[in-house]
Amino acid sequence: MVEQRCFFLMLKSYLFMTIGAKGGTGKTTAMLLIADWLLSKGKNVQIIEADLENSGKAGGISHWFEDCLRVDIRSARECDMILETAAENEYTLVDLPANSGAEIKGWWKELITPQVLTEMKVEVIAVGSVTPYPGSAGGIFDWAAVFQDSCRYLVAKNMMHSKLAHFSDYFDSKAGQQFRKSYLPIEIKISTLLQEAMQQLVKTGSRPSLLAHDNSVPILLRQRVKNWFQPVFDQLEDSRIFSHPFKGNIPVA
């Protein structure tokens, strides 16, 4: 029975990979929340830290997942390891550094075809993050021009600490409208988290869903964290992300 179950799980693997050139838009935050959501559902998740400059720091995914795999994308063979790791795990998340487009897009153009993804049984979900501030979305469109319809797209609308509520670069620009029309991205909203609550997350290095039950943290800060992550979990659940239709390598019926 165990062998049959493992075989079933590995019929398809999912690779979440950050995209976009601009730093500071909240890509790592989005990946933290996605990873936490999957783990809270009891899924097996492999985390890959590719942002080695921020490795172990609050700006890197490894701050929350110390036992993650680390890869240097300047090495073409270590880029291969990202996809090979994804093929061996049910869910894999790789947090790429800002301005990693030259390495990853070059690697993708050279090797990654729909046939390769189908044979490896890996479905890629490209994760971008946009903010209400100018210039946050353009990199996503540049990456999509390379990836095209070989993957799904998930865009996190990160409010950051902005008083603005509109993501004009993403919704109003011609490139943004074309991207949304062509690739039908899943969209989630990440609300602003009080700075003191975020500081607690960074200080403890705890996943948001775990910190919400940490009695050493003041209860109102715990509640703020819960009020922040739970709507994201709900949006991910409602999105049916793993059955969302797209034009990619493994079409959904």
N, C-alpha and C positions, 0 to 999 in steps of 0.2 A: 504493500500500500504506500509506504514512504517513497519507494523508488518511482512509482507511478505518479505520485503527487509532484515530485521534483521534476520529472520529465514534462509534466503539464505546465509547470511554472516557467520552464525555460523554452517553451514554444515561441515566446517573443520576449525580448528584453527592451527596456526603455532607457534612453540616454537623454538626460536634461543637460543642456549646454548653454552657458550664457553667451549672448552676442551683443554687439554694440561697441563703438570705439570710446565713448566718453566715460571717464571715471566719475564716481560720486553720484551716480543716478540711483543707486540702491539695488544693483544686480545681486550682490552678495546677500543682502537682506531678503530679497525674493527667494533666493536659493535656500537660505536658512529656513524660511517658512515652508517651502515646498518639501524639504527634507523632513522637517518636524511633522508635517501633515502625514507624510507617508509612514514615518516611524510610529506615529501615534495610532495608525491603522494596523500596526503589526507587520509591515512590509520589511523585506530585507533590502537595505540601501547601502550602496558603496559610495563614499564621498571621495572626490579627487580634488586636491588643491593644486591649481596650476599657476596661481598668483603668488609666486615664491617670494616676491618682495614683501608681501603682507603676511607671509606664512606665520601663523601663531599670533598675529596681531588682531586687533578688533576688526580690521578691514579685510581679513581673510577668513574663509570658511573654516579653516583648520582651528581657529580660535574656539569654535564650538564642537569640533570633531577632531580631537587630537590624534586619533588613530587612523586618520584618513591617509589615502595614498597621495604621494606628491609626484608631479611630473614637470619636466622642463620642456615647454613647447618649442624652445629653440632647437631641440633635437627632433628630427623627423620621426625617428624610431619611437620616441616617447609620445609623440602625437598618435602613432599607431596604437600605443598601449591604452590610450583612452578608449578607442573603439573595441579593442580586444578585451579590456576589462568589462566594458558594457555587455559584451556578448556572454560573459561568464556570470553575470549577476542579473537579478530580476530588475532592479532599479539602480541606475548610476547617475550621480550628479557631478558635473565638473564645473568649477568656478574659474573662468579664464580671467587673466589680467586685462586691464584697459589697454587699448591699442595693441591687441594681439592679432589683429586682422591679417597682417602680412603673413604670419606663420600659419594660422589656421586656415585662412582662405586659400593660400597656396597649396597646403596639404590636401584640402578638400578637392580642389580642382584636379590635382594630380591623381588621387586615388579613389575618392568616394563617389561611387555611382549608385543608382537605384539597385543595380544587380548585386553590388557588394553588400549593401544594407540588407537586401532580401536574403542573400545567402547566409549572412551572419545572424539573421533574425533579430536585427536591432532597429528599433524605431527611434528617431531623433526628435526631441522636442526642444526647439531653440527658444531660449528665454531672454527677452529683452526687458529693459526697465526705462520708463520715461517719467519725467517730472514736469511740473507746470512751467519750469524755467526754459528759456530759449536754448536750442542746440542739443537737446537731450535725445532726440529721436533719429536724427539723420543716419547715425551709424547702423541702426537696425535695418534701415532700408538698403544700405550698402551691402550688408551681410546677406540679406534676402536675395539680392541680385545674383549672388553666387550660389546660395543654397537652393533658391527657387522652391519648387514644390516637392523637394526630396525629404521634407520634414514638416512637422507641425510647428506652429508658432504660438507662444504664450507671451503676452505683454502685460507687465505689471505697471499699473498707473500709480506711481509712488508720490503721495502728497508731500513728502518730506516735511518741512516746516513752513510751507508756502501758504499764504492767505488766498492765493489764486486757486480757483477750482477747475480751471479749464486747461487742457493739454493741447494748446494750439498747434505746436509743431507736429503732433501726431494726428489730430483730427482735421485740421484746416488746410494743411499743406497739400499740394498736388501729389507729392510723393507718398504722403501718409494715406491719402484717400485711395491711391492706386494699390498700396500695400494691403490695406484692409479689404479692398474688393477682390484682390487676386488670391490672398492666402487665408482669408477668414480666420484671423487669429483669435485665440481665446484671450479674454481680457479680464484681469482682476484688479481690484483697487486695494492699495495698502494705505491705510490712514496714518495720520501723524501720531507718534507715540511721545508722551511727555518725556523730556530730556532725562529727568531723574529715574524714570522707569527704564529707559534705554541704558542708562549708566549701570543699573542693577544687572541687566542682561549681560553687559560687557564684563562687569566685575566678576560675576559668578561663572560666566562661560556656559551657562545652562541653556538648553533649548527652551523656547518660550513656554511650551506646554508643561515642561517640568518645573520651571520657575514658578508657575501659577500655583503649584502645590508645595512650594518650599516655605515652611513655616518660619524660617529665619529671616525672610523678607517681609517687610511691613505689608499687612493685608491689603491696604488700599493700592499700593504699588503692584501687588500681585493681581488685583482686580483690573488695574489699568492694562497690564500686559495681556491678561485674558481677553479684555474688550478689544484689544488690538489684533491678536492673532486669530481669535475664533471666527470673525467675519471672513478672513482670508481662507481659513479651512473650509468654511461653508461655501464660499465661492468656488474653490477648487473641486469640492464634492459635487456641486450643482453643475459644473462645467462639463462633467462626463469626459474629462480630458482624454481618456484612453479609448473613447469611441467617437470623439469629435470628428466629423467628416473632413477629409482633406484630399488633395490630389496626389499624394505621395507614393512612396515605394510599396507600402502595404495597404492597399485601399480598404476602407471600411464599408461593409455592406449596408 
